[in-house]
Amino acid sequence: MTRILVVDDEPQILRALRINLKSRTYEVETAANGVDALASAARRLPDAVLLDLGLPDMDGVEVILGLRGWTTVPIVVLSGRADPQEKIHALDAGADDYVTKPFAMEELLARLRAVIRRHQQANAGVAGAETSSVRLGSCDIDLVAHSVAREGDPVRLTRTEWALLEILLRHPGQLVSTARLLADVWGNSHTGEAGYLRFHMARLRRKLEDDPQNPRHLMTEYGTGYRFVP
């Protein structure tokens, strides 16, 4: 049975989530603060975490960082903070998705299923091991040799395209924020230059996706960042 850790200091939200998750055959553990959440995860690792940022003892981002120090368990943030910078901060810390309160229960459950599915797919074989190739559509990518082949024919990537692709492939299923990609590839002085990123992501799709206009693997999460879907 899939086990979900729900972390929120609002009793009515904990109750609503517990009822809805259990009705869909999830096993549910709850915590009302960050310390209890981290302790619960350490005792028995959940399959996913639903996490409020506004906790009474610590900021939810600290909980994300605490978990990311030792596990890649999927984390979906639930927060009343709609500021884009708050979202970016949580995603950069390691959250997989961000849902703003108030939320529709069915949408939240769909997002939860999606992050769990991506995590399972990543662990099934594309988790960026140094000795393994990654399959992206009809392309075979070797991250160690820095080579790409489409049905046996070599595909040439620029240094910038390689840098972007490697970051995404080494975080399968995870949402990587625009700000993080810009900073990692171009430096902190270019974090406001989202146009650079759109241009190079479009080039990557033309080279790697079977249908660049309808990509299946190099996905845009509008307003937040990009995601490699194995």
N, C-alpha and C positions, 0 to 999 in steps of 0.2 A: 504494500500500500504506500502511495506517495505521501511523504510527511512534509507539512508546511509549518514553518515557524512564523507566527504573526506577532509583530512588535508594535505596540501602540499604547499610549497612556489614556486613551478615551475608552471607557468600559463599553459604551454602546457600539463603537466600531469593532472592538474585539468580539463582542457577542454576535454582531451581524456577520462578521467574517467567519467566525467559528461555525455558525449555523449553516451558512451557504457552502462552505468548504466541506463540512461533514456530510451534507446532503448529496454531495457529488463524490462521495467515498474517499475523500482525503483524510489522512490522519492529521490532527491539528494540535500544535503546542503554542501556548501564548506567553508573552512577556510584556510587562508594562513599563520596563525601563531598559537602558542599555546594558547595565551590568548583568541583569538576569538573562537578557537575550544572548550575550556572549557566553555566559555560563551554560545555558541550555544547549547552544550549538556545540560547545566543547564536549558536553556529556554525550550527546547523540546528534550527529550531523544531520540536519534536515535535507530534503531534496530541493527546497527553495525557501527563500525568506521574503516576507512582505514586511516592509520596514517604514515606519513613520520617522520623519526627521526631527520633529519637535518633541523630544523625550525629556523627562524631568531632570535626569541626572547627567546627561551628556548629549551632544548633538548627534543626530543619526549618522552623519558623515564619519564620525569617530567609530561608530559601530561597523560601518562599511570597511574602514581601514583596518579595524581589528580582525574582521573576518578574512579580508583579503591577504592578511599576513600569512595565512596557512591554508586557505581553501578557495576554490573557484565556484562554490555553490551559487546558483543564480539568486540575484537580489533585485526585487522590484520595490522601488521607493513609492510610498504613499505620502503625499504632502500637500498642505494648503499653500505652500510657497510656489507661486506661479512665475516668479522672476526667472528669466532665462539663465542668469548667472548662477542661481541656486541649482538649477537642473544640471548645468555644465559642471559645477563643483561636485555634485553627487556622482555624475557619470564618470568624471575623471578619477574619482576616488575608487571606482570599481563597480558601481551599480550597473545592472544590465538593462533596466528600463525605469521610467519615471511616470507615475500617474498622479495627476493633480486632483485634490479633493475639491468639491464633491465629485465622485466618480460613479459611472454606471457599473453595477456589479457584473453584468455579462461581459463588458469590455475588460474589466480587471481580470476576470477568470480566463478570458481568451489570451490576454498578455501573459498571464501566469503559465498557461499551457505552452505558449510559444517559447518562453525562455527555458522551460524545462526540456522541451523537445530539442532546442538548439544545443543545450548543454549535453544531453544524451548523445546527440549526433557527433558533437565535438569529441566526447570521450570514447566514441566508437572507433575513432581512427584518424581524425584530422587535427589533433591537438598540437600541431606544430612541432613534432619531434624532429630533432636535428637530422636523423637518418632517414626520414620519410619524405616522400613526395606528397604534394597536395593536388587533388583533382579539382579543377574549376571548369565545369562544363566539359568541353572537348579538349581542354588544355591540361597538360601535366606540368606542374611547377616544382622544381627542386630548389628549396631555399638555401641549401648549403652550396650547391654549384652555381646558383644564380642563373638558372636556365629555365626556359619555357619552351614547350613543344606543343603544337596543335596538330594532332594526328600525325606525329612524326616530323613535321616541319618546324624549324626553329622560329620563335617569335622574339623580336628584339624589343627590349624595354630600356628607357632612359634611366639614369641614376635616380632621378626624382620619382619616376614611376615605380622603380624597385623599392625605394624607401617607403612609399605609401603602401604598396602591396604587402610588403613584409609585415608592417605594423598590423594591418587588418588580418592577414592570415595567421599571425601568432596570437590573435585574440578571437578565435572562431566563435561566432554567435553573439559576441559582445558588441555593444554600441560604443564606438570610439568617437569622442566629441570632435567637432570641427576645430576647436581651440587646441586640443591636444595634438591633432595631426599637423596643424600649421606650426605649432611650437617645435615638435619633434623633427619635422622635415626642413623647415625654413628658419626656425629660431623664434624666440619670444617677441622680437620686433615685428613679426608678420602675423600676429594672432588675429588681426582684424582684416586680413586679406583673403576672405573666403572665395573670391573669384579665382585665385590661384588653384585652390583645391578643386573647385568645380571643373576647371579646364583639364587638369590632369586626371581626375576621375573619369571624365568623359573619354579621354584618350585610352585609359586602361580598359574601359568597357568595350571600346571599338576593337581593341586588340585581343581581349580575353573572353568576352561574353559571346555566346552563340547568337543571341539577338540583342545587340546593344541598346535598342530602343525599349526593350522589355527585359531588363536584366533580372537574373535569378540569383546571383551570388554576390555581386558588389552593389549593395543596396543603400539608397539614401534615406536617412531618417530626417525628414524635412525640419529645419530649424535647430537640429541638435548635432547630427554627425552622420557617420557611415558605419555599415556593418557588413562583415563577410558571412554569408549564409552558406555553410557547407552543402 
